[in-house]
Amino acid sequence: MRQDHAGHRAPLFKGSEPPSIDRADIVIVGNGIAGLTAAIQARSFEPDARIVIITDQNHPTINTPALKQFAVGKLTREQLLAYPPGTERQERIHLIHARVEKINAQGKFVTLANGSAFGYGSLLLATGSTPTALPAHLPGRDFDGVLTLHRLQDYLDLRRRLPEVEEAVVIGGGAHACETVMCLLHWGIHVHWLIRSAGLLPRMLDETASEMVLERIRQAGASVYTSTEVVGIVGRMGSVIGVVTNHQQFIPCQLVVACTGTKPVTDLAKHCDLPLKHENGILVDDHLRSSVRDIYVAGDVAALKNPLTGRYEPRAQWYAAVEQGRLAGAMMTGHREAARPFGVPWHATHLGDLSMLYVGNPLQSPPGSYVLTDTSRGGYRRLLLQGERLIGYLSLGPMQPDSLAIKRIIDEELPVRDILKGLLKGEFDARQYLSRRRTYSAQDLVTSGRLASVKPSPIQHQYQQTPESIPAVRSSEPAAEAAQPAPRLPTTEQLPPISTGPSLVPQRAPTSQPAASAPRYPILREEEEISPFTGSLPALPEHGQGGTRLNSGSLPASQEQGQGGRRNLWAYSDPALPAFSRRSPAQTQHVRSYRERQEGGR
């Protein structure tokens, strides 16, 4: 509820409010790594806030970069989990399996596919991205055996088809296509790799780096076709038997994998009653705020401004999604001090047996810039410099440099004249350099008088020294002279700060009530599949005078059938679990104070 200028209580929702609506302080659309990280971070700041995740995905949050390891059989499905099993239940984050179709930003509620509505105080859109499909006019694009690899279900489908495949065609010229080629080669499949451009990753790699990677791929056994496109897919009885290229060449195969990139899922931006700016993603500032009040965006769908080019573009990387999730969780709970610039984009991955690091824009040529390259030590490095500043860095080789340290050098515009040789040769210890920079900066502040040096204050009190023969431990018995309690200094309550370390899993803060024991997920077997969610969700409660309760299903503990029976599949299910216990008066007052602080900051 809000207060108007006269101090009267005004309804939170404007216009025609749905007759039955449930509410939460924070509603997150999407349970990818950005959405779940934001929910956990928000919980650490506000132990009693109502946090809800609405998702149409039928499995828990997974570590998507690890899917390539799952594809070659190095990881099981249990090892794909991004957080320990039962994290949502332990953090009292409530899951609703549904699809959000519309946003009523004026009334501050979202409409679900079943026609019901859900109100929010702050809304986070973390809807992720979707693979770019083959052109709609391409003949044969719907044949059985034409795949895209993006979600877990896609990789399960790939694993199931592999025993029947002898030759495969991979379409695309990016890192994902390279990883897919190496995966298929791992299973002994002859791979035909079709790249539309003249080289690999034309926006990240120059000609030298591209040819280095492609030569390694050829030596591994793949056939590489550059400047080649598919003009048609040939099938028999509805299944793929080959493709035809723009050079009128027929390539036989039993599998076609399209790795032609991804695009942000911006459907909700188009179905919002207020203009939500979007173009190649939903546009946000450095605080992840969209053009609509109280709506934040994080993850692959968020388009941030590149400080070097001025363009808004998504940063579809795992680490970027984690960092954005942390910031979104802090912002939705009113902790704006946690915001800091995201800096230049960067990307790190493996291309075959080579490690690639791309920071800034090493292929650009701004005025006054120059390029240095080096091919020693079995790798390739390209540095783009402007004066004494590093503005772009590309590394390709058996070892990967410290990516975040080099990103910080570019973000902070640090001079690199003294470390230029180490950067070129790949012998640079970035962390040691940054440590020295911090030491020199502190000394400069003291010697210049901008920061007063710490001087010991004169001794005003004499304290009795402890004899060396007596251990310096505090006695468990209170001293007689300490019977009167010492005056207590006033303290201010502080919320736990946002985590800033490189750890990908945010630390949990203590909650106001004991956490429930985390459930176990069922053990999976290789022949099992993830079935789509077919159960019915519990009905949303009527909005009555006694308040509302969330009845969304959370992650249930695994249930086994009788001896010899199969366990439940690894998926969200729909038992109606109690979402919240009745609040105590103290908790109710805490939530009321939190909402008043939120309203006062607007």
C-alpha positions as a printed Julia matrix, in Angstrom:
602×3 Matrix{Float64}:
   0.0     0.0     0.0
   1.08    3.56   -0.69
   0.33    6.82    1.06
  -0.95    9.78   -0.92
  -0.06   13.41   -0.19
  -2.8    13.65    2.44
  -1.39   10.67    4.3
  -4.26    8.33    3.38
  -3.62    4.72    2.42
  -3.92    4.3    -1.32
  -4.21    1.02   -3.22
  -0.99   -0.36   -4.65
  -2.62   -1.18   -7.97
  -4.03    1.41  -10.32
  -6.85    1.01  -12.76
  -8.86   -2.19  -12.88
  -7.29   -4.63  -10.47
  -7.96   -8.32  -11.13
 -10.54   -9.77   -8.74
  -8.1   -12.43   -7.46
  -4.45  -11.52   -7.12
  -1.52  -12.62   -5.02
   1.45  -10.37   -4.3
   5.12  -10.5    -3.45
   7.73   -7.89   -2.65
   9.99   -9.2    -5.42
   8.88  -11.15   -8.49
  11.48  -12.63  -10.82
  10.59  -13.96  -14.26
  13.02  -16.72  -15.2
  15.03  -19.19  -13.12
  18.33  -19.0   -14.98
  21.52  -18.15  -13.13
  20.77  -14.39  -13.18
  17.27  -14.84  -11.75
  18.19  -17.29   -9.0
  21.31  -15.33   -8.01
  19.21  -12.17   -7.73
  16.71  -13.96   -5.51
  19.42  -15.28   -3.18
  21.1   -11.88   -3.01
  17.79  -10.16   -2.23
  17.12  -12.69    0.52
  20.48  -11.89    2.15
  19.47   -8.24    2.39
  15.81   -8.73    3.36
  15.22  -11.9     5.38
  11.44  -11.4     5.55
  10.66  -10.17    2.05
   8.38  -12.27   -0.12
  10.38  -13.47   -3.13
   8.81  -15.41   -5.99
  10.33  -16.87   -9.16
   7.94  -17.54  -12.04
   9.35  -19.86  -14.69
   8.11  -22.09  -17.51
  11.26  -24.21  -17.29
  10.69  -27.7   -15.92
  14.08  -28.27  -14.28
  16.2   -26.47  -11.68
  18.84  -23.86  -12.47
  21.79  -25.48  -14.21
  25.34  -24.46  -15.01
  24.93  -23.86  -18.73
  28.67  -23.65  -19.58
  28.98  -27.19  -18.21
  26.58  -28.54  -20.83
  29.49  -29.05  -23.23
  31.12  -31.29  -20.61
  27.83  -33.13  -20.23
  27.69  -33.6   -24.0
  30.98  -35.54  -24.02
  30.0   -37.63  -21.0
  32.31  -36.02  -18.43
  29.45  -34.8   -16.21
  26.16  -36.28  -15.08
  22.92  -34.38  -14.81
  23.28  -34.09  -11.06
  26.6   -32.29  -11.59
  24.95  -29.67  -13.8
  23.15  -27.99  -10.9
  24.26  -24.37  -10.42
  23.38  -24.42   -6.71
  23.08  -27.25   -4.18
  19.78  -29.14   -4.24
  17.08  -27.47   -2.17
  18.6   -23.99   -2.3
  15.26  -22.43   -3.2
  13.51  -24.07   -0.28
  16.3   -23.22    2.15
  16.31  -19.57    1.09
  12.47  -19.45    1.17
  12.3   -18.57   -2.5
   8.99  -19.71   -3.95
   8.64  -21.17   -7.39
   5.6   -20.96   -9.65
   5.62  -23.03  -12.82
   3.81  -20.8   -15.28
   4.38  -18.51  -18.23
   4.13  -14.74  -17.89
   2.38  -13.18  -20.85
   1.84   -9.51  -19.99
   3.13   -6.78  -17.69
   0.78   -4.16  -16.27
   3.41   -1.66  -15.14
   0.86    0.94  -14.05
  -0.94   -1.52  -11.8
   2.32   -3.35  -10.93
   1.22   -6.88  -11.69
   1.95   -9.53  -14.31
  -0.61  -11.69  -16.08
   0.03  -15.43  -16.34
  -0.96  -17.73  -19.19
  -3.84  -19.18  -17.16
  -5.41  -15.73  -16.84
  -4.46  -15.14  -13.21
  -2.35  -12.18  -12.08
   0.52  -11.69   -9.66
   1.43   -8.36   -8.07
   4.95   -7.12   -7.41
   6.83   -4.42   -5.58
   9.9    -4.85   -7.81
  10.0    -6.92  -10.97
  13.1    -8.54  -12.5
  13.05   -9.81  -16.06
  15.64  -12.57  -16.47
  14.11  -14.37  -19.43
  17.44  -15.25  -21.04
  17.95  -15.96  -24.72
  16.81  -18.41  -27.34
  18.78  -20.0   -30.2
  18.56  -18.42  -33.63
  16.81  -20.92  -35.87
  17.61  -21.64  -39.5
  15.82  -19.35  -42.0
  12.12  -20.1   -42.34
  12.45  -20.36  -46.13
  15.22  -22.98  -45.96
  13.97  -26.25  -47.51
  14.1   -29.19  -45.12
  14.64  -27.2   -41.93
  11.92  -29.22  -40.16
  13.32  -32.67  -40.96
  14.05  -35.03  -38.09
  17.75  -34.72  -37.25
  17.97  -30.91  -37.51
  18.86  -29.62  -34.02
  19.83  -26.54  -32.09
  21.79  -26.84  -28.83
  20.75  -24.4   -26.13
  18.82  -26.07  -23.3
  19.38  -29.26  -21.37
  16.65  -31.02  -23.35
  18.57  -30.27  -26.58
  21.7   -31.95  -25.24
  19.72  -34.96  -24.05
  18.28  -35.26  -27.55
  21.78  -35.05  -29.04
  23.13  -37.75  -26.7
  20.25  -40.05  -27.66
  20.92  -39.68  -31.4
  24.71  -40.13  -31.36
  24.79  -43.96  -31.77
  23.0   -43.65  -35.13
  25.2   -40.88  -36.56
  28.28  -41.43  -38.72
  28.51  -38.0   -40.35
  27.23  -34.66  -39.09
  27.06  -31.11  -40.38
  27.62  -28.17  -38.01
  26.46  -24.75  -39.22
  27.9   -21.58  -37.65
  31.11  -19.66  -37.14
  31.12  -18.94  -33.41
  32.55  -20.42  -30.24
  29.44  -22.56  -29.71
  29.88  -24.12  -33.16
  33.55  -24.86  -32.4
  32.6   -26.54  -29.11
  29.95  -28.63  -30.91
  32.46  -29.76  -33.55
  34.89  -30.91  -30.85
  32.07  -32.72  -29.03
  31.08  -34.7   -32.12
  34.71  -35.51  -32.92
  35.03  -36.87  -29.39
  32.38  -39.5   -30.23
  34.18  -40.55  -33.42
  31.78  -38.8   -35.8
  33.06  -37.31  -39.06
  32.14  -33.62  -38.88
  31.6   -31.18  -41.76
  31.85  -27.65  -40.39
  30.2   -24.98  -42.55
  31.18  -21.34  -41.84
  29.47  -18.55  -43.76
  32.31  -16.01  -43.3
  35.92  -16.31  -44.37
  37.07  -17.18  -40.86
  36.06  -18.09  -37.34
  34.54  -15.52  -34.96
  35.09  -12.53  -37.24
  34.08  -10.08  -34.47
  36.64  -11.48  -32.01
  39.5   -13.1   -33.94
  41.69  -11.62  -36.64
  42.86  -13.66  -39.61
  45.94  -15.05  -37.83
  44.04  -16.22  -34.76
  41.19  -17.66  -36.84
  43.5   -19.7   -39.04
  45.36  -20.99  -35.98
  42.14  -22.39  -34.51
  40.83  -23.8   -37.79
  44.11  -25.58  -38.47
  43.89  -27.28  -35.07
  40.31  -28.34  -35.86
  41.37  -29.78  -39.22
  44.18  -31.73  -37.56
  41.59  -33.16  -35.14
  39.72  -34.67  -38.1
  37.01  -32.19  -39.09
  36.34  -30.98  -42.62
  36.12  -27.17  -42.56
  34.3   -25.22  -45.27
  34.65  -21.41  -45.1
  32.53  -18.97  -47.11
  29.93  -21.74  -47.32
  26.2   -21.68  -46.61
  23.45  -24.28  -46.63
  20.82  -23.67  -49.3
  18.78  -26.79  -48.6
  18.51  -29.88  -46.4
  17.8   -33.19  -48.1
  15.73  -35.87  -46.4
  14.19  -39.27  -46.9
  11.02  -40.35  -45.1
  11.21  -37.16  -43.04
  14.79  -37.7   -41.78
  17.99  -35.91  -42.76
  20.3   -37.6   -45.29
  22.41  -34.59  -46.34
  22.7   -30.88  -47.13
  23.3   -28.85  -50.27
  25.67  -25.84  -50.11
  25.82  -22.59  -52.06
  28.65  -24.16  -54.09
  26.21  -26.83  -55.39
  27.91  -29.48  -53.26
  26.0   -32.32  -51.6
  27.33  -33.38  -48.17
  25.85  -36.62  -46.77
  24.98  -36.65  -43.07
  22.5   -38.01  -40.55
  22.59  -34.97  -38.24
  22.53  -31.19  -38.78
  23.33  -28.96  -35.79
  22.61  -25.24  -36.22
  24.87  -23.08  -34.03
  23.96  -19.73  -35.56
  23.84  -17.65  -32.39
  21.21  -16.59  -29.9
  18.8   -13.7   -29.49
  17.38  -12.16  -26.28
  13.83  -13.11  -25.3
  12.16   -9.67  -25.32
   8.52  -10.76  -25.69
   7.49   -9.22  -22.35
   8.93   -5.87  -23.41
   6.5    -5.94  -26.33
   3.59   -6.83  -24.02
   4.04   -4.13  -21.41
   1.47   -1.35  -21.02
   4.28    1.23  -20.69
   7.07    1.66  -23.27
   9.88   -0.73  -22.31
  12.8     0.17  -24.55
  14.29   -2.83  -26.31
  16.56   -3.36  -29.26
  18.77   -6.44  -29.34
  17.81   -6.83  -25.68
  16.0    -4.68  -23.12
  17.98   -1.49  -22.55
  19.23   -0.89  -18.98
  21.6     1.48  -17.21
  24.53    0.54  -14.96
  22.01   -0.11  -12.16
  20.1    -2.59  -14.39
  17.07   -0.26  -14.35
  14.88   -0.34  -17.44
  12.92    2.56  -18.88
   9.95    1.6   -16.66
   9.99    2.27  -12.94
  10.5    -0.73  -10.62
  11.33   -3.06  -13.53
  14.89   -4.4   -13.64
  16.55   -6.61  -16.24
  19.5    -9.03  -15.88
  21.19  -11.82  -17.78
  21.23  -12.5   -21.51
  18.16  -10.32  -22.1
  19.78   -7.17  -20.64
  21.46   -4.8   -23.11
  24.13   -2.66  -21.43
  26.05    0.22  -22.92
  29.53   -0.66  -24.15
  31.78    2.15  -22.82
  34.13    1.83  -25.81
  31.59    1.84  -28.64
  28.55    3.49  -27.03
  26.28    0.72  -28.34
  23.81   -1.22  -26.2
  24.48   -4.94  -26.44
  23.81   -8.08  -24.37
  26.65   -9.76  -22.49
  25.65  -13.38  -22.84
  28.27  -14.89  -20.55
  27.88  -16.87  -17.36
  30.0   -14.62  -15.14
  28.26  -11.49  -16.41
  24.86  -13.03  -15.59
  26.02  -13.85  -12.05
  27.3   -10.33  -11.45
  24.12   -8.8   -12.85
  22.02  -11.09  -10.67
  23.86   -9.93   -7.57
  23.39   -6.3    -8.47
  19.71   -6.76   -9.33
  19.07   -8.4    -5.96
  20.71   -5.47   -4.2
  18.86   -2.86   -6.22
  15.43   -4.41   -5.66
  15.98   -4.25   -1.9
  17.04   -0.61   -1.99
  20.83   -1.06   -1.78
  21.88    1.26   -4.57
  25.37    1.63   -3.12
  26.17   -1.84   -4.47
  26.09   -0.55   -8.06
  29.35   -0.18   -9.92
  30.15    0.06  -13.65
  30.34   -3.24  -15.48
  33.18   -1.95  -17.65
  34.24   -3.34  -21.01
  32.9    -6.65  -22.3
  35.04   -9.76  -22.14
  34.78  -13.4   -23.09
  36.83  -16.48  -22.2
  36.36  -19.98  -23.61
  38.13  -22.95  -25.17
  38.39  -23.27  -28.94
  39.5   -26.83  -29.44
  42.62  -27.31  -27.33
  43.33  -23.56  -27.25
  42.19  -21.12  -24.58
  40.81  -17.82  -25.85
  40.52  -14.55  -23.95
  38.92  -11.47  -25.49
  38.74   -8.21  -23.5
  37.59   -4.82  -24.77
  37.69   -4.37  -28.54
  41.09   -5.58  -29.81
  39.94   -5.58  -33.46
  38.87   -1.94  -33.46
  41.08    0.9   -34.76
  40.17    4.13  -32.91
  42.16    7.29  -33.7
  45.63    7.32  -32.17
  45.7     3.58  -31.49
  48.27    1.0   -32.52
  48.5    -2.81  -32.48
  51.21   -5.13  -31.15
  51.16   -8.89  -31.84
  53.23  -11.87  -30.76
  53.22  -15.56  -31.8
  55.77  -17.0   -29.37
  55.19  -19.74  -26.77
  52.83  -21.68  -29.02
  50.13  -19.04  -28.95
  49.02  -15.68  -30.27
  48.47  -12.37  -28.51
  47.15   -9.11  -29.92
  47.25   -5.85  -27.93
  45.42   -2.68  -28.92
  46.91    0.37  -27.23
  46.19    4.06  -27.13
  49.12    5.98  -25.68
  50.14    4.04  -22.57
  46.68    2.54  -22.06
  45.56   -0.93  -23.04
  42.11   -0.77  -24.68
  41.87   -4.26  -26.22
  43.41   -7.64  -25.55
  43.23  -10.96  -27.41
  45.02  -14.1   -26.27
  45.0   -17.54  -27.84
  47.17  -20.38  -26.59
  47.55  -23.39  -24.3
  47.33  -21.21  -21.18
  44.77  -18.51  -20.38
  45.83  -15.26  -18.66
  44.0   -13.82  -15.66
  40.96  -12.5   -17.48
  39.44  -10.38  -14.71
  42.77   -8.76  -13.85
  43.35   -7.72  -17.47
  39.77   -6.46  -17.66
  40.44   -4.32  -14.6
  43.57   -2.85  -16.19
  41.45   -1.72  -19.16
  38.52   -0.53  -17.04
  40.73    1.56  -14.74
  42.85    2.88  -17.66
  46.1     1.86  -15.96
  49.39    2.52  -17.81
  51.03   -0.62  -19.19
  54.38    0.74  -20.42
  56.34   -1.17  -17.76
  54.51   -4.46  -18.33
  54.13   -4.36  -22.1
  56.68   -7.1   -22.78
  55.08   -9.44  -20.26
  51.64   -8.88  -21.77
  52.96   -9.63  -25.26
  54.88  -12.75  -24.27
  52.17  -14.14  -22.03
  54.48  -13.97  -18.99
  52.57  -11.3   -17.13
  51.44  -11.73  -13.51
  48.41   -9.42  -13.52
  47.5    -9.89   -9.87
  51.0    -9.02   -8.67
  50.95   -5.91  -10.84
  47.6    -4.76   -9.42
  48.82   -5.4    -5.88
  51.84   -3.17   -6.49
  49.6    -0.5    -7.99
  47.45   -0.45   -4.84
  50.56   -0.11   -2.66
  51.97    2.75   -4.73
  48.61    4.53   -4.77
  48.33    4.36   -0.99
  51.88    5.68   -0.55
  51.16    8.51   -2.99
  48.04    9.55   -1.06
  50.01    9.75    2.18
  53.09   11.55    0.81
  51.0    14.05   -1.14
  48.99   15.0     1.92
  45.67   13.94    0.38
  45.39   11.21    3.0
  46.72   11.77    6.5
  49.12    9.1     7.71
  48.06    7.16   10.79
  50.01    8.32   13.85
  49.88    6.68   17.28
  47.9     8.77   19.77
  49.56    9.71   23.07
  48.97    7.28   25.91
  46.4     8.72   28.27
  45.65    5.63   30.35
  47.94    3.14   32.04
  46.93   -0.49   31.82
  48.21   -3.22   34.07
  50.51   -5.54   32.17
  49.91   -9.25   32.26
  52.88  -11.18   33.73
  54.59  -13.48   31.26
  53.98  -16.47   33.53
  50.2   -16.04   33.26
  48.56  -17.15   30.02
  46.9   -14.28   28.17
  43.4   -15.76   28.21
  40.2   -14.26   29.47
  38.87  -15.8    32.68
  35.46  -17.46   32.54
  34.6   -16.05   36.0
  33.57  -12.36   36.09
  35.89  -10.15   38.08
  34.55   -8.49   41.22
  35.38   -5.02   40.03
  33.55   -5.7    36.78
  30.26   -6.38   38.48
  28.84   -3.13   37.15
  28.31   -3.45   33.39
  30.31   -1.08   31.24
  28.33    1.53   29.33
  27.45    0.3    25.85
  28.28    2.39   22.84
  25.44    3.13   20.44
  25.45    0.82   17.46
  23.78    0.99   14.1
  22.31   -2.08   12.5
  23.92   -2.86    9.17
  22.76   -5.28    6.56
  25.31   -7.72    5.14
  27.23   -6.23    2.2
  26.96   -7.56   -1.28
  29.61  -10.08   -2.22
  32.27   -8.68   -4.51
  34.66  -11.6    -4.74
  35.12  -13.84   -7.76
  33.03  -16.64   -6.27
  30.15  -17.55   -8.54
  27.84  -18.58   -5.7
  26.72  -15.72   -3.39
  27.12  -16.3     0.31
  23.89  -16.71    2.27
  23.12  -14.43    5.19
  21.5   -15.8     8.34
  17.72  -15.78    8.16
  15.24  -14.91   10.85
  13.99  -18.49   11.09
  15.8   -21.84   10.92
  16.27  -23.12    7.41
  14.64  -26.36    6.43
  16.84  -29.28    5.53
  17.65  -29.26    1.84
  15.89  -31.94   -0.2
  17.72  -34.43   -2.35
  17.15  -34.69   -6.05
  16.44  -38.15   -7.44
  19.35  -40.11   -8.83
  19.21  -40.09  -12.61
  19.89  -42.84  -15.05
  21.28  -42.36  -18.51
  18.25  -43.83  -20.26
  15.78  -41.57  -18.48
  14.48  -38.4   -20.05
  13.16  -35.18  -18.6
   9.43  -35.18  -19.16
   7.6   -31.87  -19.58
   5.59  -30.58  -16.65
   2.08  -31.96  -16.97
   0.65  -31.49  -13.49
  -1.71  -28.76  -12.41
  -0.54  -25.92  -10.24
  -2.41  -25.04   -7.04
  -4.95  -22.28   -7.61
  -3.96  -18.81   -6.53
  -5.86  -17.83   -3.38
  -8.6   -15.27   -3.26
  -7.61  -11.85   -2.01
  -9.51  -11.5     1.24
  -9.48   -9.29    4.27
  -7.15  -11.6     6.16
  -4.25  -10.97    3.76
  -2.78  -13.29    1.14
  -0.61  -16.37    1.3
   1.65  -17.71   -1.42
   0.8   -21.29   -2.29
   3.36  -21.78   -5.03
   5.06  -25.16   -5.2
   8.71  -25.21   -4.16
  11.31  -27.89   -4.83
   9.96  -31.08   -3.27
  12.14  -33.69   -1.66
  12.68  -36.75   -3.81
  10.18  -39.54   -3.37
  10.92  -43.15   -4.15
   8.52  -45.79   -5.25
   8.66  -49.28   -3.85
  11.72  -51.49   -4.07
  12.91  -51.78   -7.62
  10.8   -48.8    -8.65
  12.18  -45.85  -10.57
  12.64  -42.52   -8.89
  10.9   -39.34   -9.92
  12.43  -37.42  -12.8
  14.64  -34.44  -12.25
  11.99  -31.77  -12.67
   9.86  -29.31  -10.79
   6.6   -30.82   -9.62
   3.38  -29.4    -8.32
   2.61  -30.45   -4.73
   1.0   -27.59   -2.85
   3.56  -26.94   -0.14
   3.04  -24.26    2.51
   4.76  -21.17    1.2
   4.92  -19.09    4.37
   4.01  -19.7     7.94
   1.88  -17.12    9.73
   3.94  -14.06   10.43
   4.63  -12.93   13.94
   3.86   -9.28   14.86
   7.59   -8.52   14.77
   7.94   -9.95   11.26
   4.86   -8.05   10.1
   6.32   -4.8    11.43
   9.65   -5.58    9.72
   7.99   -6.1     6.34
   5.87   -2.94    6.79
   9.01   -0.92    7.59
  10.78   -2.4     4.56
   7.95   -1.42    2.22
   7.77    2.08    3.7
  11.52    2.5     3.12
  11.03    1.35   -0.46
   8.22    3.83   -1.02
  10.16    6.63    0.65
  13.1     6.11   -1.7
  10.96    6.62   -4.78
